[in-house]
């Protein structure tokens, strides 16, 4: 899962040394006294935010961004890109699984950074910012220091510390906290889940993973400050932001590369009634067939229980065994219940016309009751989880399986 999926660092050590050289050039391009005098008069330094539109590959669904530093003292504009990682690190996969991901800031020529987006047709625009010389120089120097090899790495978090939030925080530091004060007190009611599911929607497996795997922490309404984990949301916020003296922060917005891929998915309300109709229809079919042929119902339930057990086990692992905090306390555990694993032996016996055993029926009751508990948790005002669609779909199924495979049904198996 990622809100702003990082890019691979194919250059390895060579790219690290190139980034270090560029950063050192930025730091020593002018002596300190010269920088101070030129900042007072305006040294032609320009700062921009480049926003890259979403792509079609799964790790490009959330877009991307970078800070552009156009310094006349350097050979050309630099792109400070917080989205690089090294997949060849020995512990990369294990850290990714544990939620202890390590990514880095890279400084590279802007044309080199944009080459990929130009080739695949992902749109790129640059918002040039109206920073005073002191703010611009502070930001350029801070980025150059941050991109040095000893400073470049950071602990990546999908929602709270990614490529876009790093851009936001660097700008806010240069502005003396003005940006955060403007964005923190305003909200459009967006959530981490809502934006993640929306942007992942062109890939069904991806949005299913987000919607099922995220817990209630992803459902708090975000301020515009938190919304900025999405690069396009940050670009929207910058259009409305102002510098400390009240002048607009963005002076010009220029499209560098035209977007030739499908547009960013639009915001749409989440309708629950289609999920409820589907759940009730499946439940009605289970009850009707269960009266005549409970063995068929049991056979059909086996893959369903298997899926529930596997997904429930994965949710438990994310909660108890990893640092993926937004997957913790997931109430979908009450629907994709790990207890379904224990239903498989009794279900298999019932499908073969044999008594499933007393434990089987207690487990059926437990799974159905825990699903009802999930419904009550959804109604509680304390940290609710927006999983109404899954409740509407799966709770009727669990209750119907209990009704169709209750002890009397098991005795009539044929």
C-alpha positions as CSV (number, residue, x, y, z in Angstrom):
1,X,0.0,0.0,0.0
2,X,1.2,3.5,-0.7
3,X,-0.2,6.9,-1.1
4,X,2.6,8.1,-3.3
5,X,4.4,5.1,-4.6
6,X,8.2,5.6,-4.8
7,X,10.4,5.1,-7.8
8,X,13.1,2.6,-8.0
9,X,16.7,3.7,-7.9
10,X,18.3,1.8,-10.8
11,X,21.6,3.6,-10.6
12,X,22.7,2.2,-7.3
13,X,25.9,3.6,-5.9
14,X,26.6,5.7,-9.0
15,X,23.3,7.6,-8.5
16,X,24.1,8.2,-4.8
17,X,27.4,9.7,-5.7
18,X,25.9,11.9,-8.4
19,X,23.3,13.1,-6.0
20,X,26.0,13.9,-3.4
21,X,28.0,15.8,-6.0
22,X,25.0,17.9,-7.1
23,X,24.1,18.7,-3.5
24,X,27.7,19.7,-2.7
25,X,27.7,22.0,-5.8
26,X,24.5,23.6,-4.5
27,X,25.9,24.2,-1.1
28,X,29.2,25.6,-2.2
29,X,28.0,27.4,-5.4
30,X,28.2,30.7,-3.4
31,X,30.1,31.5,-0.3
32,X,27.9,32.3,2.7
33,X,28.5,36.1,2.6
34,X,27.7,36.1,-1.2
35,X,24.5,34.2,-0.6
36,X,23.4,36.7,2.0
37,X,24.0,39.7,-0.2
38,X,22.4,38.2,-3.2
39,X,19.4,37.0,-1.2
40,X,18.9,40.6,-0.1
41,X,18.8,41.8,-3.6
42,X,17.1,38.8,-5.2
43,X,19.5,36.2,-6.8
44,X,17.2,34.8,-9.4
45,X,16.6,31.6,-7.4
46,X,13.2,30.0,-8.3
47,X,11.4,27.3,-6.4
48,X,8.6,25.2,-7.9
49,X,6.6,22.1,-7.1
50,X,6.3,19.6,-9.9
51,X,3.2,17.4,-9.8
52,X,3.1,14.2,-11.8
53,X,-0.3,12.7,-12.7
54,X,-1.2,9.1,-11.9
55,X,-0.1,6.3,-14.2
56,X,-1.5,2.9,-15.2
57,X,1.1,0.8,-13.3
58,X,-0.2,-0.1,-9.8
59,X,2.6,1.8,-8.0
60,X,1.9,4.9,-10.1
61,X,-1.8,5.2,-9.2
62,X,-1.3,7.9,-6.6
63,X,0.8,10.3,-8.7
64,X,4.0,11.9,-7.6
65,X,5.7,15.2,-6.9
66,X,9.1,16.9,-6.3
67,X,10.6,20.3,-5.5
68,X,12.3,22.1,-8.4
69,X,15.2,24.4,-7.6
70,X,16.2,26.6,-10.4
71,X,19.4,28.3,-9.3
72,X,21.4,30.4,-11.7
73,X,24.6,29.4,-9.8
74,X,24.1,25.7,-11.0
75,X,24.3,24.2,-14.5
76,X,20.5,23.7,-14.6
77,X,17.3,23.1,-12.6
78,X,17.4,20.4,-10.0
79,X,14.6,18.1,-9.0
80,X,14.6,17.1,-5.3
81,X,12.6,13.8,-5.4
82,X,11.7,12.1,-2.1
83,X,10.4,9.0,-3.9
84,X,13.5,6.8,-4.4
85,X,14.2,3.4,-2.9
86,X,16.7,0.6,-3.5
87,X,15.0,-2.8,-4.1
88,X,18.4,-4.5,-4.0
89,X,19.1,-3.7,-0.4
90,X,19.5,-7.1,1.4
91,X,16.7,-6.5,3.9
92,X,14.3,-4.6,1.5
93,X,11.6,-7.2,1.3
94,X,11.6,-8.0,5.1
95,X,11.5,-4.3,6.0
96,X,8.6,-3.8,3.5
97,X,6.6,-6.6,5.1
98,X,7.2,-5.4,8.6
99,X,6.2,-1.8,7.7
100,X,9.7,-0.5,8.4
101,X,10.4,0.9,4.9
102,X,13.4,3.1,4.1
103,X,13.3,5.5,1.2
104,X,15.4,8.5,0.3
105,X,15.7,11.9,-1.2
106,X,17.6,12.2,-4.5
107,X,18.7,15.3,-6.3
108,X,19.0,15.0,-10.1
109,X,18.7,17.2,-13.1
110,X,15.1,18.1,-13.8
111,X,15.2,16.8,-17.4
112,X,16.5,13.5,-16.2
113,X,13.7,13.2,-13.7
114,X,11.0,14.1,-16.3
115,X,12.3,11.8,-19.0
116,X,10.3,8.8,-17.8
117,X,7.0,10.8,-17.5
118,X,7.5,12.1,-21.0
119,X,8.0,8.6,-22.4
120,X,4.9,7.1,-20.8
121,X,2.6,10.2,-21.2
122,X,2.1,11.1,-17.5
123,X,1.3,14.7,-17.2
124,X,3.6,17.0,-15.3
125,X,2.9,20.6,-14.2
126,X,5.1,23.0,-12.2
127,X,3.7,25.5,-9.7
128,X,6.3,28.3,-9.3
129,X,6.2,29.8,-5.9
130,X,6.3,33.4,-4.7
131,X,9.0,33.0,-2.0
132,X,11.1,35.9,-0.9
133,X,14.8,35.4,-1.4
134,X,15.5,34.4,2.2
135,X,12.8,31.7,2.1
136,X,14.0,30.4,-1.3
137,X,17.6,30.2,-0.2
138,X,16.7,28.6,3.1
139,X,14.7,25.9,1.2
140,X,17.4,25.3,-1.4
141,X,20.1,24.9,1.2
142,X,18.0,22.7,3.4
143,X,17.2,20.4,0.4
144,X,20.8,20.2,-0.6
145,X,21.9,19.2,2.9
146,X,19.0,16.7,3.2
147,X,20.0,15.0,-0.1
148,X,23.5,14.2,1.0
149,X,24.0,10.4,1.4
150,X,24.2,10.6,5.2
151,X,20.9,12.6,5.5
152,X,18.9,11.3,2.5
153,X,17.2,8.2,4.0
154,X,13.9,8.4,5.9
155,X,11.4,6.0,7.3
156,X,8.5,5.9,4.8
157,X,4.9,5.7,5.8
158,X,2.2,5.4,3.2
159,X,0.0,8.2,4.5
160,X,1.9,10.3,7.0
161,X,5.5,10.4,5.7
162,X,5.7,9.9,2.0
163,X,7.1,11.7,-1.0
164,X,4.3,14.3,-1.0
165,X,4.2,15.0,2.8
166,X,8.0,15.5,2.6
167,X,7.5,18.1,-0.1
168,X,4.8,19.8,2.0
169,X,6.9,19.8,5.2
170,X,9.9,21.2,3.4
171,X,7.8,24.1,2.0
172,X,6.2,24.7,5.5
173,X,9.7,24.9,7.1
174,X,10.8,27.5,4.6
175,X,7.6,29.5,5.2
176,X,8.0,29.4,9.0
177,X,4.9,27.2,9.6
178,X,2.5,29.4,7.5
179,X,1.4,26.6,5.3
180,X,0.4,24.3,8.1
181,X,-1.5,27.0,9.9
182,X,-3.6,27.6,6.8
183,X,-4.3,23.9,6.0
184,X,-4.6,22.3,9.5
185,X,-7.9,24.1,10.4
186,X,-9.7,23.3,7.2
187,X,-11.3,20.1,6.0
188,X,-13.3,18.7,3.1
189,X,-14.2,15.5,5.0
190,X,-11.7,13.4,3.0
191,X,-10.2,10.3,4.6
192,X,-7.1,8.2,3.9
193,X,-9.3,5.3,3.0
194,X,-11.5,7.4,0.6
195,X,-8.5,8.7,-1.4
196,X,-6.7,5.4,-1.4
197,X,-9.7,3.5,-2.6
198,X,-10.6,6.2,-5.2
199,X,-7.1,6.4,-6.7
200,X,-6.7,2.6,-6.7
201,X,-10.1,2.0,-8.2
202,X,-8.8,1.3,-11.8
203,X,-7.1,-1.8,-10.4
204,X,-9.8,-3.9,-8.6
205,X,-7.4,-6.0,-6.6
206,X,-5.7,-2.9,-5.4
207,X,-8.8,-1.1,-4.2
208,X,-10.1,-4.3,-2.6
209,X,-6.8,-4.6,-0.7
210,X,-7.0,-1.0,0.6
211,X,-10.7,-1.2,1.5
212,X,-10.5,-4.6,3.2
213,X,-7.1,-4.1,4.8
214,X,-7.3,-0.6,6.3
215,X,-8.6,-0.2,9.9
216,X,-10.5,2.6,11.6
217,X,-7.5,4.9,11.8
218,X,-7.9,5.4,8.0
219,X,-11.4,6.8,8.4
220,X,-10.8,9.9,10.5
221,X,-11.8,13.1,8.5
222,X,-8.6,14.7,7.4
223,X,-7.6,18.4,7.5
224,X,-6.2,19.8,4.2
225,X,-2.8,19.3,5.8
226,X,-3.3,15.5,6.0
227,X,-5.0,15.5,2.5
228,X,-1.6,16.5,1.1
229,X,-0.4,13.0,1.3
230,X,-1.8,12.9,-2.2
231,X,0.3,15.0,-4.6
232,X,-2.7,16.3,-6.5
233,X,-4.3,17.4,-3.2
234,X,-1.2,19.2,-2.3
235,X,-1.2,21.0,-5.6
236,X,-4.8,22.1,-5.0
237,X,-3.9,23.3,-1.5
238,X,-1.0,25.4,-2.8
239,X,-3.3,27.1,-5.3
240,X,-5.2,28.6,-2.4
241,X,-2.3,29.1,0.0
242,X,-0.7,32.5,0.8
243,X,2.6,33.6,2.0
244,X,3.0,35.3,5.4
245,X,2.3,38.8,4.0
246,X,-0.9,37.6,2.3
247,X,0.2,37.4,-1.3
248,X,-0.7,34.2,-3.2
249,X,1.9,31.5,-2.8
250,X,1.7,30.2,-6.4
251,X,2.6,32.8,-9.0
252,X,2.4,30.7,-12.1
253,X,1.4,27.1,-13.0
254,X,2.9,25.6,-16.2
255,X,2.1,22.3,-17.9
256,X,5.4,20.8,-18.8
257,X,4.2,17.4,-20.1
258,X,0.7,16.8,-21.5
259,X,-1.2,14.0,-19.8
260,X,-2.0,11.2,-22.3
261,X,-3.1,8.5,-19.9
262,X,-6.5,8.0,-18.3
263,X,-7.4,10.9,-15.9
264,X,-7.4,10.7,-12.2
265,X,-10.5,8.9,-10.9
266,X,-13.3,11.2,-10.0
267,X,-14.8,11.4,-6.5
268,X,-18.0,9.5,-6.2
269,X,-20.2,8.7,-3.2
270,X,-20.0,5.2,-1.8
271,X,-23.4,3.5,-2.3
272,X,-24.2,0.7,0.2
273,X,-27.6,-0.4,-1.2
274,X,-26.1,-2.5,-4.1
275,X,-23.9,-4.4,-1.7
276,X,-27.0,-5.0,0.6
277,X,-29.1,-6.2,-2.3
278,X,-26.3,-8.6,-3.3
279,X,-25.9,-9.8,0.3
280,X,-29.6,-10.4,0.7
281,X,-29.9,-12.2,-2.6
282,X,-27.0,-14.5,-1.8
283,X,-28.5,-15.1,1.7
284,X,-31.9,-16.0,0.2
285,X,-30.4,-18.4,-2.2
286,X,-28.4,-20.1,0.6
287,X,-31.5,-20.5,2.8
288,X,-33.6,-21.8,-0.1
289,X,-31.1,-24.4,-1.3
290,X,-30.2,-25.3,2.3
291,X,-33.7,-26.5,3.0
292,X,-33.4,-29.1,0.2
293,X,-29.7,-29.8,-0.2
294,X,-27.5,-28.6,2.7
295,X,-24.6,-30.6,1.4
296,X,-24.4,-28.3,-1.7
297,X,-24.5,-25.3,0.6
298,X,-21.7,-26.7,2.7
299,X,-19.6,-27.5,-0.4
300,X,-20.2,-23.9,-1.7
301,X,-19.3,-22.5,1.7
302,X,-15.9,-24.1,1.8
303,X,-14.1,-21.7,-0.6
304,X,-15.9,-18.8,1.1
305,X,-14.7,-19.8,4.5
306,X,-11.2,-20.4,3.1
307,X,-11.1,-16.8,1.7
308,X,-12.3,-15.4,5.0
309,X,-9.7,-17.4,7.0
310,X,-6.8,-16.3,4.8
311,X,-7.8,-12.6,4.7
312,X,-8.6,-12.7,8.5
313,X,-5.2,-14.3,9.2
314,X,-3.5,-11.6,7.1
315,X,-5.3,-8.9,9.0
316,X,-4.2,-10.4,12.3
317,X,-0.6,-10.5,11.1
318,X,-0.7,-6.9,10.0
319,X,-2.1,-5.9,13.4
320,X,0.0,-8.0,15.7
321,X,3.2,-8.5,13.7
322,X,3.9,-5.4,11.7
323,X,4.2,-1.6,12.0
324,X,1.5,-1.0,9.4
325,X,-0.5,1.1,11.9
326,X,-3.4,2.0,9.6
327,X,-4.2,-1.8,9.4
328,X,-4.5,-2.2,13.1
329,X,-7.8,-3.0,14.9
330,X,-9.4,-3.8,11.6
331,X,-13.1,-4.4,12.2
332,X,-13.3,-6.4,9.0
333,X,-11.8,-9.2,11.1
334,X,-15.3,-9.8,12.4
335,X,-16.5,-10.4,8.9
336,X,-13.5,-12.1,7.3
337,X,-13.2,-14.1,10.5
338,X,-10.1,-16.3,11.1
339,X,-12.5,-18.7,13.0
340,X,-13.7,-19.8,9.5
341,X,-10.6,-21.9,9.3
342,X,-12.0,-24.2,12.0
343,X,-15.3,-24.5,10.0
344,X,-13.5,-26.2,7.1
345,X,-13.2,-29.8,8.6
346,X,-16.9,-29.8,9.7
347,X,-18.0,-28.3,6.4
348,X,-16.0,-30.9,4.5
349,X,-17.7,-33.7,6.5
350,X,-21.1,-32.2,5.9
351,X,-20.5,-31.8,2.2
352,X,-19.8,-35.6,2.1
353,X,-23.0,-36.4,3.9
354,X,-21.5,-37.0,7.4
355,X,-22.3,-35.3,10.7
356,X,-20.1,-32.2,11.0
357,X,-19.8,-32.4,14.8
358,X,-21.0,-30.2,17.6
359,X,-18.1,-27.8,17.5
360,X,-19.1,-26.9,13.9
361,X,-22.4,-25.5,15.0
362,X,-20.9,-23.5,17.8
363,X,-18.4,-22.0,15.4
364,X,-21.3,-21.1,13.0
365,X,-23.0,-19.3,15.8
366,X,-19.8,-17.6,16.8
367,X,-19.0,-16.3,13.3
368,X,-22.5,-15.0,12.9
369,X,-22.6,-13.3,16.3
370,X,-19.2,-11.7,15.8
371,X,-20.5,-10.3,12.5
372,X,-23.4,-8.7,14.4
373,X,-20.9,-7.3,16.9
374,X,-19.2,-5.7,13.9
375,X,-22.5,-4.0,12.9
376,X,-22.9,-2.5,16.4
377,X,-19.3,-1.3,16.3
378,X,-20.0,0.4,13.1
379,X,-22.9,2.4,14.7
380,X,-20.8,3.5,17.7
381,X,-19.5,7.1,17.4
382,X,-16.1,6.2,18.8
383,X,-13.6,5.6,16.0
384,X,-16.1,4.0,13.6
385,X,-14.8,2.2,10.5
386,X,-16.4,2.9,7.2
387,X,-17.0,-0.8,6.3
388,X,-20.8,-0.6,5.8
389,X,-20.5,-2.1,2.3
390,X,-18.8,-5.2,3.6
391,X,-21.2,-5.5,6.5
392,X,-24.1,-5.3,4.0
393,X,-22.6,-7.9,1.8
394,X,-21.2,-10.5,4.3
395,X,-23.3,-10.3,7.4
396,X,-26.4,-11.7,5.6
397,X,-24.3,-14.5,4.2
398,X,-22.9,-15.6,7.6
399,X,-26.4,-15.5,9.1
400,X,-27.9,-17.4,6.2
401,X,-25.2,-20.1,6.5
402,X,-26.1,-20.5,10.2
403,X,-29.8,-20.9,9.3
404,X,-29.1,-23.4,6.5
405,X,-26.5,-25.5,8.3
406,X,-28.0,-25.5,11.8
407,X,-28.1,-29.0,13.5
408,X,-31.4,-30.0,12.0
409,X,-30.0,-29.3,8.6
410,X,-26.9,-31.4,9.3
411,X,-29.2,-34.4,10.2
412,X,-31.0,-34.0,6.9
413,X,-27.8,-33.9,4.8
414,X,-28.1,-35.8,1.6
